[in-house]
Structures are given as structure tokens and as C-alpha cells.
């Protein structure tokens, strides 16, 4: 389908299907209403063929990069809800199974995702956040099962998930990165306890997961035993690669809101003003991000997983997001710092600049802090030596 025809079709579909008052409905909504709404919106996108454009054609996708960008761009321009509940499912889980899963695992779990299954990610631990290789959750093989004990933190959406992408240590005597395995955890397994973490904004999407003698079938192993570190790189590459197409387009929508803030009700021109100059600089940075994402996502998956390209995108996006939302908070002034509630299903781009700016700081911490990303770039892209251990 030609790009212009796809764009026209998307705009018509969005006009007919995006609820005009979804933000009002999702502001102050309870957890059950949020989950119901997310499943409904996923069903709408799936029925139209727009839920998984980044997946292979055999699984309902098959859109090339240019058409993926059109889909995400038009959804963003229409102010469509974001599939936050299904984010890990559609990107992290799917990318993992497509890259390292067996045919049986792909058939089972990708089919489940298309039917609405929700996934979370069990990577970080209290003593192993950015230093993921230091994780201590232990899995001991006993016959046909792994018996798992440990704790995970910052597991977004774990309270609603049916499955979890779980990193565990299966060989404590091996070097840190060589003794890790990658498992699928069914969240209803005996011994699994999920505890949401309430944030200062009132949100509870981050969770802790406690694992006590949890039995996981050996068939739930993804890749080879003790090769989980390599498999995890494909998961993280998916997060910082394909998912960034949509996030970059959403930043462009935020620019439009900033333009409205700068112009104000009188519609004064922005050229030559301090605010206008800052807005123009942000516009250039957003456009640079969009071009960078397109360059990175076209690289082979193996190169993306092993190189520093994904770290460059993650670092650039997260710090640009902070600058953009921070500028919005400045423009909003004191009135913009009143306590309000951010509508669920919106992500950061709710237009409530104070909460959006607070939320933007999450992006420089999970999945590897900005400091970790700079180390990766220094070592893998610039060839600088690793700092010796003290």
C-alpha cells in the first residue's frame, strides 16, 4: 500500500475509533477500569491490523520501517491512547521470542500476546539495577523444573501480568555474565508474591516480585542454560530500537503542545523570543532523534544487540524528554505545578507538565542509567578502556 494511502486510511480510522474523551475517562480511573480500557483498545488496534506493525508478516505485522513510522505518527497525531499495559508484551517479550525462542515457544506465547496476554519483566533487583550482571535470584535445577528464590523490583505492570520474562542465576560459580539463564515465569505459580510500589505521583505501575521456592518447568527456558545474558541483550535492543519509533513520534506531539504554550491565547509569533528559540532548538533535537531511530532500527538485530547504537538512542531520548517536559513546566508557571492527576493510558504525554516531568526521570534510570549508557558507548563505540576495578 502506498504511504499516502496508508496515512489517509489511518487518519480516517483514528477519527472513527479514537475516543474523543478517553483522557477524561482515564483520569482518576481505578485499576480495573484501566485494565479493561487497555484490553479494549488493544482489541481495536488488532482488529484493524495496527497493533503489531513491527512484527513479522506471519504474525500480523510485516510493515517496513517507513510504514511503521506512518502508523505510529498518525496514532500520535490523533492523540490515541498508548498501549502501556501491553508494552512489555508487544516489544520485550515478542522481541525475545522472535530472536531466541523455539518454534513451539513462539507459537504459544506470540499467539497468547495477540489474544491479550500481559507480560512483565523481572530483570532488576535491589542490589542489581543498572549492574544487571550482579543479579542474585537463584534457580536450581531439580529434575524437570527450576526452583527459584529471590526478589525483583521495578517490574512495570506485574500486578496485571500473566507471564514474566525472568533472569536468574543458574551457575553461581561462573563469571557474572556467564551464569545467568532466561526463564518464562507464570505469575500464578505458587510462591509468587507481587507488591505494587506507590510513587509520590500516586501511581503504582512499578512492582516488587518475591519468589519463594517457585517451580518453573525446564521447557520455559529461553535459549541455552547460562546463556541468558546474551538473550537479554536482544530484549533490551528491542526496547531501545523498535519501540523508539513510537516514542519519537510522541515527542513530536509534545512539541505541538509546547508551541501552544509559547504562543498563548493571543497567538503571538515565537520567532526572536527566548521561548521561541528554545522551542526551535527542541524541534531540531526531536527531528534528529527521529532520524537517528530510523538509522538504528535498520541495523541487523545481532549488531544492534552487541553494539552501542541502542544505548545512544536510549540516552538521547531520555535526556531530551527531560528537557522537553521541563520546558513545558517552566511555561506553565506556578499554575502548572498544582497537584493534579495524570490520565492513565497516556504515558508521559498527558499535558500535565509537572507530572510528565517527574515521570520523565524514570527514563534515565530503568534499563540502565544514563551513566551506564555512557560507559557502554565509551567502550563499544569509542573503544575506550574499561575502568579498572578498585
MOSUL-V827260 format. One record per pair of residues at least 6 apart in sequence whose C-alpha atoms are under 8 Angstrom apart, sorted by sequence separation. I is the first residue (numbers start at 0). J is the second residue. If there is no record, write none. Layout:
# MOSUL-V827260
[[I/J] [I/J]]
This chain:
# MOSUL-V827260
[[44/50] [45/51] [54/60] [55/61] [56/62] [122/128] [123/129] [127/133] [139/145] [140/146] [157/163] [172/178] [197/203] [221/227] [262/268] [269/275] [270/276] [303/309] [349/355] [363/369] [377/383] [378/384] [52/59] [53/60] [54/61] [55/62] [124/131] [126/133] [127/134] [138/145] [139/146] [170/177] [171/178] [196/203] [197/204] [262/269] [269/276] [296/303] [328/335] [342/349] [347/354] [348/355] [378/385] [25/33] [51/59] [52/60] [53/61] [54/62] [96/104] [97/105] [123/131] [126/134] [127/135] [138/146] [139/147] [170/178] [195/203] [196/204] [197/205] [222/230] [261/269] [295/303] [328/336] [341/349] [347/355] [41/50] [51/60] [52/61] [53/62] [96/105] [122/131] [138/147] [169/178] [170/179] [195/204] [196/205] [221/230] [347/356] [52/62] [53/63] [124/134] [137/147] [138/148] [168/178] [169/179] [195/205] [196/206] [341/351] [48/59] [49/60] [123/134] [124/135] [136/147] [137/148] [168/179] [169/180] [195/206] [196/207] [340/351] [347/358] [48/60] [96/108] [136/148] [137/149] [167/179] [168/180] [194/206] [195/207] [339/351] [347/359] [96/109] [136/149] [166/179] [167/180] [193/206] [194/207] [261/274] [295/308] [341/354] [53/67] [135/149] [136/150] [166/180] [167/181] [193/207] [194/208] [261/275] [295/309] [340/354] [52/67] [136/151] [166/181] [167/182] [193/208] [93/109] [165/181] [166/182] [192/208] [193/209] [335/351] [336/352] [164/181] [165/182] [191/208] [192/209] [335/352] [336/353] [52/70] [164/182] [165/183] [191/209] [192/210] [335/353] [164/183] [165/184] [190/209] [191/210] [147/167] [163/183] [164/184] [190/210] [191/211] [258/278] [292/312] [49/70] [162/183] [163/184] [190/211] [257/278] [291/312] [331/352] [162/184] [163/185] [190/212] [191/213] [89/112] [162/185] [163/186] [190/213] [88/112] [161/185] [162/186] [189/213] [254/278] [288/312] [328/352] [125/150] [161/186] [188/213] [189/214] [327/352] [328/353] [92/118] [124/150] [125/151] [160/186] [161/187] [188/214] [16/43] [124/151] [125/152] [254/281] [288/315] [325/352] [88/116] [123/151] [124/152] [254/282] [288/316] [324/352] [328/356] [88/117] [122/151] [123/152] [138/167] [140/169] [324/353] [85/115] [87/117] [88/118] [121/151] [122/152] [123/153] [136/166] [137/167] [138/168] [139/169] [185/215] [87/118] [88/119] [121/152] [123/154] [136/167] [137/168] [138/169] [184/215] [251/282] [324/355] [325/356] [85/117] [87/119] [122/154] [135/167] [136/168] [137/169] [183/215] [324/356] [84/117] [85/118] [87/120] [121/154] [134/167] [135/168] [182/215] [120/154] [134/168] [251/285] [285/319] [119/154] [120/155] [158/193] [184/219] [250/285] [284/319] [321/356] [324/359] [119/155] [157/193] [158/194] [183/219] [119/156] [120/157] [158/195] [182/219] [183/220] [51/89] [118/156] [119/157] [157/195] [182/220] [183/221] [247/285] [321/359] [54/93] [118/157] [181/220] [182/221] [320/359] [321/360] [40/80] [180/220] [181/221] [41/82] [119/160] [180/221] [181/222] [247/288] [248/289] [40/82] [117/159] [118/160] [121/163] [122/164] [133/175] [247/289] [281/323] [317/359] [117/160] [118/161] [119/162] [120/163] [121/164] [122/165] [132/175] [180/223] [181/224] [317/360] [116/160] [117/161] [118/162] [119/163] [120/164] [121/165] [122/166] [132/176] [180/224] [181/225] [37/82] [116/161] [117/162] [118/163] [119/164] [120/165] [121/166] [179/224] [180/225] [181/226] [244/289] [247/292] [317/362] [318/363] [37/83] [116/162] [118/164] [158/204] [179/225] [180/226] [181/227] [317/363] [37/84] [132/179] [157/204] [178/225] [179/226] [180/227] [181/228] [37/85] [156/204] [157/205] [158/206] [177/225] [178/226] [179/227] [180/228] [244/292] [155/204] [156/205] [157/206] [177/226] [178/227] [179/228] [181/230] [243/292] [244/293] [314/363] [34/84] [154/204] [155/205] [156/206] [157/207] [177/227] [181/231] [58/109] [154/205] [155/206] [157/208] [177/228] [153/205] [154/206] [176/228] [240/292] [152/205] [153/206] [154/207] [152/206] [153/207] [154/208] [152/207] [169/224] [170/225] [240/295] [241/296] [314/369] [151/207] [152/208] [169/225] [240/296] [150/207] [151/208] [168/225] [150/208] [151/209] [314/372] [21/80] [150/209] [313/372] [314/373] [13/73] [17/77] [149/209] [150/210] [5/66] [9/70] [13/74] [17/78] [18/79] [148/209] [149/210] [166/227] [311/372] [17/79] [148/210] [149/211] [310/372] [2/65] [6/69] [10/73] [14/77] [17/80] [147/210] [148/211] [240/303] [310/373] [2/66] [5/69] [6/70] [9/73] [13/77] [147/211] [148/212] [236/300] [9/74] [147/212] [148/213] [310/375] [311/376] [13/79] [146/212] [147/213] [310/376] [2/69] [6/73] [10/77] [146/213] [147/214] [233/300] [236/303] [260/327] [45/113] [145/213] [146/214] [147/215] [233/301] [236/304] [307/375] [308/376] [145/214] [146/215] [235/304] [240/309] [243/312] [247/316] [254/323] [261/330] [307/376] [144/214] [145/215] [239/309] [250/320] [253/323] [257/327] [260/330] [144/215] [145/216] [233/304] [239/310] [260/331] [84/156] [92/164] [144/216] [145/217] [232/304] [240/312] [307/379] [42/115] [143/216] [144/217] [232/305] [236/309] [239/312] [306/379] [307/380] [41/115] [143/217] [239/313] [306/380] [38/115] [121/208] [256/350] [253/348] [132/228] [253/350] [250/348] [249/348] [101/221] [100/221] [101/222] [99/221] [100/222] [99/222] [34/159] [96/221] [99/230] [235/366] [98/230] [95/230] [98/233] [95/231] [95/233] [94/233] [95/234] [94/234] [200/340] [92/234] [91/234] [94/237] [91/235] [91/237] [90/237] [91/238] [90/238] [90/241] [90/242] [200/354] [75/245] [71/244] [72/245] [75/248] [71/245] [75/249] [68/244] [72/248] [76/252] [67/244] [68/245] [71/248] [72/249] [75/252] [68/248] [53/241] [153/365] [64/293] [64/296] [64/297] [129/364] [129/365] [128/365] [129/366] [130/367] [129/367] [128/367] [129/368] [129/371] [84/344] [83/344] [82/344] [83/345] [81/344] [83/346] [80/344] [81/345] [80/345] [81/346] [37/344] [33/343] [33/344] [27/340] [26/340] [27/341] [28/342] [26/341] [27/342] [28/343] [26/342] [27/343] [25/342] [26/343] [24/342] [25/343] [23/342] [25/344] [22/342] [22/343] [22/345]]
